Amino acid sequence: MANVRDLKKDINYVLGDIIEAAYVWEYANTGKDTKKTEAIVDEAITTFDELIAKVNEKNVENKKAHFKAINAELETRGQALIEKINALD
């Protein structure tokens, strides 16, 4: 992890790509219900807000471990969202 700016960019890119994938699925499946993809987009936005709030916390004892944990959480939550998109039918 190089710095906080890169972590924020990673959060933005990963969750932005997930939202884009949900919209692409909606576009490719125009006749299907979009409530599931809307829920995925909402969850991605909530995840973004929560992770950015954690990055911006000021009173952290071990910053390196804190940012590593945020990066691991991004990977876990991002993978869960991707699995939800892949499960859409």
PLY file of the C-alpha trace (Angstrom):
ply
format ascii 1.0
element vertex 89
property float x
property float y
property float z
element edge 88
property int vertex1
property int vertex2
end_header
0.00 0.00 0.00
1.70 3.15 -1.20
-0.52 5.78 0.40
-4.02 6.84 1.39
-4.70 8.40 -1.99
-4.08 5.08 -3.74
-6.36 3.27 -1.30
-9.14 5.77 -1.97
-8.63 5.33 -5.73
-8.77 1.54 -5.34
-12.04 1.80 -3.42
-13.47 4.11 -6.06
-12.37 1.98 -9.02
-13.42 -1.38 -7.60
-16.86 -0.29 -6.49
-17.34 1.85 -9.60
-16.60 -1.17 -11.78
-19.10 -3.25 -9.81
-21.79 -0.61 -10.29
-20.96 -0.43 -13.99
-21.23 -4.23 -14.27
-24.68 -4.10 -12.66
-25.81 -1.49 -15.18
-24.36 -3.48 -18.08
-26.33 -6.52 -16.90
-29.50 -4.38 -16.79
-28.82 -3.11 -20.31
-28.20 -6.62 -21.64
-31.32 -8.00 -19.93
-33.86 -5.26 -20.61
-36.92 -7.45 -20.12
-35.95 -8.60 -16.63
-36.70 -7.12 -13.22
-34.06 -4.62 -12.05
-34.76 -4.72 -8.30
-31.84 -7.06 -7.65
-29.38 -4.91 -9.57
-30.67 -1.79 -7.83
-30.02 -3.49 -4.49
-26.48 -4.38 -5.60
-25.82 -0.78 -6.67
-27.19 0.50 -3.34
-24.99 -1.95 -1.44
-21.94 -0.87 -3.44
-22.63 2.79 -2.65
-23.08 2.00 1.04
-19.84 0.01 1.02
-18.05 2.93 -0.64
-19.31 5.37 2.00
-18.34 3.07 4.88
-14.84 2.34 3.56
-14.08 6.00 2.81
-15.24 6.91 6.33
-12.82 4.31 7.72
-9.97 5.67 5.58
-10.65 9.19 6.87
-10.57 8.20 10.57
-7.97 10.32 12.32
-7.41 8.65 15.70
-5.90 5.34 14.58
-3.03 3.82 16.54
-1.44 1.62 13.86
-2.17 3.23 10.50
-0.47 0.55 8.43
-2.56 -2.24 9.99
-5.70 -0.09 9.77
-5.26 0.53 6.04
-4.37 -3.11 5.43
-7.62 -4.14 7.13
-9.57 -1.68 4.97
-7.94 -3.10 1.84
-8.84 -6.65 2.93
-12.42 -5.57 3.64
-12.63 -3.97 0.19
-11.52 -7.23 -1.39
-13.99 -9.31 0.64
-16.99 -7.06 0.12
-16.14 -6.47 -3.52
-15.93 -10.20 -4.18
-19.32 -10.70 -2.49
-20.88 -8.05 -4.75
-19.33 -9.62 -7.84
-20.76 -12.99 -6.86
-24.20 -11.38 -6.54
-23.89 -9.93 -10.05
-22.78 -13.30 -11.42
-25.78 -14.97 -9.74
-28.29 -12.72 -11.51
-30.56 -14.57 -13.89
0 1
1 2
2 3
3 4
4 5
5 6
6 7
7 8
8 9
9 10
10 11
11 12
12 13
13 14
14 15
15 16
16 17
17 18
18 19
19 20
20 21
21 22
22 23
23 24
24 25
25 26
26 27
27 28
28 29
29 30
30 31
31 32
32 33
33 34
34 35
35 36
36 37
37 38
38 39
39 40
40 41
41 42
42 43
43 44
44 45
45 46
46 47
47 48
48 49
49 50
50 51
51 52
52 53
53 54
54 55
55 56
56 57
57 58
58 59
59 60
60 61
61 62
62 63
63 64
64 65
65 66
66 67
67 68
68 69
69 70
70 71
71 72
72 73
73 74
74 75
75 76
76 77
77 78
78 79
79 80
80 81
81 82
82 83
83 84
84 85
85 86
86 87
87 88
